[in-house]
C-alpha cells in the first residue's frame, strides 16, 4: 500500500526501473539511467525497499528515456562512461570509449612494460597517444603504467587535432589527477598525429598508441544511426580506403620511436593483414595482431629492436 500524503503519489523506484527496462529492452540501461537521475549506485536496493522517486528525479528519468528512445547514445546522455579503471566525461566532441579500445589500452600497457625493460637508458619513459579524444588511452597509461626499472619516470603525450576533444581530455585529466595526485605527467597538445609533438621527442618514444579513424567514407553511411548521427565524423572516417590515417602513422612512427620502441594501433579486422605487411615494409622488426573479445583482429603491435 502506498504511504499516505504527497509521497504516496510519487512513482515507486521499482515500478520506474521495470518500466524503463521494458521500454528500452535493457535492464542495464534502465539501471544506469536511474543511477544518473538519483545520484546513487544502489537503485536495485532502493527498488526492493519500496522507495519513491522525487518529482525532479522522475522528470530526469523521463527526459533521458525520451532522448534515448529517439536514438541518442546513452553515454552522451549520462555525460560519463567507464573505461577500464577510469570514469570519464564524454560528449559529442569525442568518441564513446568502447570495450575494443580497452583491450588496445591493455596491449599498450603490456608493450610499455616490455619495452621499458629492454631500454638501455636511464631517460624517462615517454609514451604518446595520438588522436586522444577523451584522453581514455593516455590517462590509462598514466594511471596504470607499470613501475619502471631504476625508478625512471613516465611521461605521456596526448595529441588531438580537435580543440573540443582536448577540452574534454583536459577536464578528464584534471579529475583523474584530483583522485590520483601521483598521476604521471600528461601533456595535452593540439595537432595532427606526430605533427603535434615537440620535434625534440623524435627518436625518444618508447610507445606510440592510437585509435585513429579507420572507417571508409562508404562504410560511414551504413553505420548504426546511433553512431553515425551523433559521434564525430572526423574521429570515425579516415577517407576512401579507411587506412589513410593508419598508413600515415605507420610511415612516420619509426622516426619518432626509440630503437626499442613499439607502435600499437586499433584497426578494423579486414585491415589487419595489409597493415601488418605495411608495418614490416616501414621498418618494424616484429608485428603481431591481437584479437578483440569477439575473436576478430583488432590491434596491431609493431615492435622495433635495438639493432634497428
N, C-alpha and C positions, 0 to 999 in steps of 0.2 A: 504494500500500500504506500502511496506517495505521502510524504510528510505534509502536515497542514501548512497553510500560508503560501507566500510567493515562491518559496523554494520548491514546493511541490509542483509548480507549473514548469520548472526547468527540466530540460531533457536529461535523462539518465545517461551517464557516460557509456554504460554498457549498450544501450539502445543506439546511441550515435555511432559507436565503434562498429557494431554489427551492420548498421545501415550503410556506412561508408564503405566497409569491406565488400558488401554485396554490390553496391553500385560501381565500384572500381574493379571488382573481381580480384582483389588483392588484400589479404589480411595485413600483410607487412606495410603496404602503403597507408592503409587506414590507421595503423598504429603510429606510423611516423607523422601523419597529419595531426592526430590527436596530441602526440607529444609536442609538436610545434605549437599548437594552439594553447595548450595548458602550461607549457614550460616545464613539464615533468617527464621523466622517463619510466614511470611506473603506471601507465594508464591501464594496463591489464589488472593491476591490483586495485586501482580506483574503480574499475568496472565491477569487480567482484564485491566491493564494499557498498555498492549502491549509490555512489557519489553522483552528484548532479553537476551539469556543465553550466557555468555562468553565462549570461547573455553575450558578453563580449567574446568569450571563447567559442561559443556556439556560432556566432557570426563569422569568426575567423575560419572555423572549420567549413562553413557553408561557402565562403568566398574561395578558399583554396580548392575545395572539391569542384566547384563550378569551373574554375580555370583548368583544373586537371582533366576534367571530362571534355573540355574544349581542346585538349591536345597539348597543353603547356607541360614542359618537363617538370616532374616533381622536384628535382634538385634545385631548379631555379626558384620555384615557388617557396621552398623551405629556406633558400638562401645559403644552405650549407650542405656539405656531403662528406662522408668519411673516406679517407684514403690511407690504407694501412693503419698506422698508429695516430694519424692526424685527423682533425676535424676542420675542414677548410670552408671558407666563404667562397661561393660560386655565384655567378650571374651571367647574363648573355654575352658578356665580353670575353668569356673563356669557355673552353670545352668542359663538359662534365667529366670528372675523373671516373675512370672505368676499371673493372677488375683486370682487364688485359694489361693496362698500364701499371697497375700494382705489381704484376709479375715482372714487367720490364724494369721497374724500380728495384725489385728484388735481385734481378740478374745484375743490375748496375752495382748494387751494394756488394755482391759476391765478387765481381770483377775489380772493384775498387780495392777490396781487401787483398785479392790475389796480386794485383799489380803493385800495390804499395809495398808488399813484402818483397817483390822482385826488384824494387828500385834501389840502385846502389848510390843513394844520396841521402843527405840529411835535410834537404829542402822541404818546404811544406808540400803536402799532397794537394794538388789542385784538380778540381772537377768542374766541368761546365755542362749545364743543362740548356740546350738550345731550343727555343720555342717553349719557354717555361710555362706560359699560360697562367694558371692559378698558383704556380710555384710548387705543385704537388711533388714532382720528382726531386727538384732542388732541395726542398725542405725535408724530404725523406732522407736524402743523403746527409744533410746537416744534422738531422735528429737521430738517425740510426747508424751513421757512419761508424765503422769499426775502430777500436783502439789501434793506434798506429805505432809501428815499431820505433823505438828510440824517442818516444814522446813527441813525435812530429805532429805538427798542426795540420788540420784540414781546412781548406777554404773552398767555397763553392761560388761559381759564377752562374748567374741565371739571366739568360738573354731572351728578349722578345721584341719583335718589330711593332707590336701594338701598345701604344701608351695606356690604353684602357686595361689591357691584360696586366701590364706592370703595376698599375694601381691596385688591382686585386691581389697580385702576388705580394706587393709591399704590405698590404693590410694583413695578409696571412702570415708573412714573416714576422711582423710585429707581435701578432697574437701568439704565435708559437714561441717566440723569444721570451714573452712575458711568462709563459708556462715553463720554459726551459732556459733559464738565464745563461747557461753554459753552452748554448747552441753555437755550432761552428759559424764563422762569418759567412753571410750570403750576400754577394754583391749583385744587385739588380742593374742591368744595363740594357739600353734600347738599341735595337738594330737587327739586321737580318743575318742569322746564323753566325759564322765566325767574324763577320764584319762588325759585330757589336763588341767584340772583346778587345782589350788593350793589346797593341802589337807585341809588347814585351812578353806576353804569355805564349807566343808561338814557340813550339818545341818543348813546353814545360808541363803540359796537361797529362795527368795520369789517366783521367777518364773523360770521355765526351759521351753524353747520352742525349737522346732526343726522341720525342714522339711527334714527328713532323706531319704535315698534311700528306696523305697518300691516297686520297680518293680522286678518281678522274672526273673531269667535267661531265662526262656522260653518266657516270655512276651516281653523281650527286642528285640527279633528277629522280632516281629510283630509291633514294634513301627513305627510311621511315620519316613521315612528316614531323614527328616529334623531334627528330634530329635536324632534318633539312630546313624546317621553318623557324628554328629557334637558336641553334648553335651557330657560332660564327663561321661563315663560308670560308674565310681566308685561313682558318685553322683546320679545315677539313680537306679542301680541294687544292691539289698541287698543280694540276694542268691537264693537258690532253692525255698524257700517258700515266699520270699518277705517281711517277717516280722522279719527277723533276727535282724535288727537294731532297729526296733520299740521295740521288746522284750528286747533287751539289755538295752535300755534307760529306759524302764519302770521298769525293775528289779533294776537298780541302783538308780533311782530317789528318792525314799523315804529316802535314806541315805544322800542325798545332800540337799533336801528341808527342809526348816524350818517347824515347826509344822503347820503353817498357809499357807504353800506354795502350788503351783499349777503347774501341768505339762500340756503343750499344744503341741500336735503333729499333723502334717499333715499326712494323710494316704490315701490309696485308698478306695473307697466306700465299696468294698467287704471285707475289713479288719476291718471294724468298730465294728461289733458285737464281734468278737473274741478278739479284742484289748480292748474293754470296759470290757469284763469279765476278761481279764488278769490284767487290772489295779486294779480291785476290789480284785483279788487274791493277788496282790502285795502290798496291804495295803492302797489303796486310799479309802476315805470315800464316795465320790460322783463323779460320772462320767457322763459327758454329751457328746453328739455327735452333732456337728453343721454342717449344710449343706452348700454347695457352692451355687453359683448363679444359677446353673442348678438343684438345689434341691437334689443333691447327698451328701451322708455322706462324709465329708472331713476333719473335725477337731475333735480330741479327747481332751476333757478338763477333767483332773483328779485332783480333789481337795483333800487336806488333811484338818483336823480340828485341833483345838488347843488341843483336847483331845488325838490326835494320839500319 
